[in-house]
Amino acid sequence: MNKSPEFWWQPSLSPASTLLVPFSWAYGFVSGRRLFKKPKARSRLPVICIGNFVVGGTGKTPFAIALAGLLRDEGFAPGFLLRGYGGREKGPLLVDPARHRAEAVGDEALLLAAHGPTVISSDRPKGALLAETQPIDLILMDDGFQNPALAKDLNLVLVDCTTGLGNGYCLPAGPLRAPADRQIIKTDCLVLVGEGEAADEVVHLAGRKGLPILHAHLKPQSNDALKDTGLFAFAGIGRPQKFFKSLKDLGYSVRKTREFADHHKYEETEARALLTEAENDDLQLVTTQKDMVRLASSKGELFRWLVAKSQVLDVSMKIDDAERLNALIREKLRAKSFEG
């Protein structure tokens, strides 16, 4: 759960990444072949996978929540399936927000569980079997694009337009989970998130394959409690700098920031340090939805105090091409119905 190295997101190879290129080639060879393994199982329900090409946040969870809302408006009853990254439970397990903590099921699972039946499972086929017992008619799989175990009926791959594919190399020299030219073959639809030119290479690959390309935007929601005060922003997500920039773009005064690793499990010493610094510098603490979920699930008076003293910048996803996406999904569902 370490923070991703800065050299991953540089346009060219750095000395550090150059040393790792041989390992990157080996990783890419193995992961590229794994993509094309025959699935071990197929769910009786349609499976829509929401993935990305790289390690790090592209907004998959907000997108899954937004897509679930669109599907409900169309008369569907979607549910969620994910690994439960950051939690200790392997599953399959139906997430109960009233009973489960983030340390058990992961922060993303708790966020999704507020929007529909949510199953975590390191074994996706077993997770799908449990999901099928719930009052749902469609599975939204948050992540798992590179995992071939469960057959997918539609692969929606998100790309952040400000970072794209980073330096274009696979782990550990770069952020790619598998070579881009292999991953694009398994992609059914590309979703560009935000603005920028960093995704141009992926757009070119998608264009050569004739893939539909949709657009979406993360929309931070203003918070009156953050106005007219100095802020101490902290975050343990894939790219904390993106969160800090969102605060500044909204016009808030960010005086101090603190970065933690993605899915970071906060310690009491860290909670005490955040509270003490904020009080000494007369700053308002602010964090992300995912971090707040983890803090609220943590035991101890210090964490309850940190939750009470912290504000959240809520973020939602706006899918710009909702009608095109609905049409694509309906087409895939008709194909699955015909196959069935």
MOJO-V100565 format. One record per backbone hydrogen bond with DSSP energy under -0.5 kcal/mol. CO is the residue of the C=O (numbers start at 1). NH is the residue of the N-H. Records with the same first field share a line. If there is no record, write none. Layout:
CO = NH ; NH
This chain:
5 = 8
6 = 9
7 = 10
8 = 167
14 = 18
15 = 19
16 = 20
17 = 20 ; 21
18 = 21
20 = 24
21 = 25
22 = 26
23 = 27
24 = 28
25 = 29
26 = 30
27 = 31
28 = 32
29 = 33
30 = 34
31 = 35
33 = 36
34 = 37
41 = 151
46 = 48 ; 139
47 = 49 ; 153 ; 154
48 = 141
49 = 51 ; 156
50 = 143
51 = 158
53 = 177
59 = 63
60 = 64
61 = 65
62 = 66
63 = 67
64 = 68
65 = 69
66 = 70
67 = 71
68 = 72
69 = 73
70 = 74
71 = 76
72 = 75
77 = 137 ; 138
79 = 140
80 = 119
81 = 142
82 = 121
84 = 87
90 = 122
93 = 95 ; 120
95 = 97
96 = 99 ; 100
101 = 104 ; 105
102 = 106
103 = 88
104 = 89
106 = 110
107 = 111
108 = 112
109 = 113
110 = 114
111 = 114
112 = 115
117 = 80
118 = 95
119 = 82
120 = 92 ; 93
122 = 124
123 = 127
124 = 128
125 = 129
126 = 130
127 = 131
128 = 132
130 = 133
131 = 134
134 = 136
137 = 46
138 = 79 ; 140
139 = 48 ; 141
140 = 81 ; 142
141 = 50 ; 143
144 = 147
146 = 148
149 = 40 ; 41
154 = 49 ; 156
155 = 157 ; 188 ; 189
156 = 51 ; 158
157 = 191
158 = 53
159 = 193
160 = 163 ; 164
161 = 198
163 = 166
165 = 168
169 = 176
170 = 173 ; 174
175 = 55
176 = 171
179 = 182 ; 183
180 = 184
182 = 185 ; 186
183 = 186
184 = 187
188 = 212
189 = 157
190 = 192 ; 214
191 = 159 ; 193
192 = 194 ; 216
193 = 161
197 = 200
198 = 165
199 = 203
200 = 204
201 = 205
202 = 206
203 = 207
204 = 208
205 = 209
206 = 210 ; 211
207 = 210
212 = 190
214 = 192
215 = 320 ; 321
216 = 194
217 = 318
218 = 220
219 = 316
223 = 226
224 = 227
226 = 229
229 = 253
230 = 284
231 = 233 ; 255 ; 256
232 = 286
233 = 258
235 = 260
236 = 263
237 = 240
239 = 242 ; 243
240 = 244
241 = 245
242 = 246
243 = 247
244 = 248
245 = 249
246 = 250
247 = 252
248 = 251
252 = 254
253 = 231 ; 255
256 = 233
258 = 235
261 = 264
264 = 266
267 = 271
268 = 272
269 = 273
270 = 274
271 = 275
272 = 276
273 = 277
274 = 278
275 = 279
276 = 280
277 = 281
278 = 283
279 = 282
283 = 285
284 = 232
285 = 311
286 = 234
287 = 313
288 = 292
289 = 293
290 = 294
291 = 295
292 = 296
293 = 297
294 = 298
295 = 298
300 = 304
301 = 305
302 = 306
303 = 307
304 = 308
305 = 309
306 = 310
307 = 310
309 = 285
311 = 287
312 = 314
314 = 221
316 = 219
317 = 319
318 = 217 ; 320
319 = 322
321 = 325
322 = 326
323 = 327
324 = 328
325 = 329
326 = 330
327 = 331
328 = 332
329 = 333
330 = 334
331 = 335
332 = 336
333 = 337
334 = 338
335 = 339
336 = 340
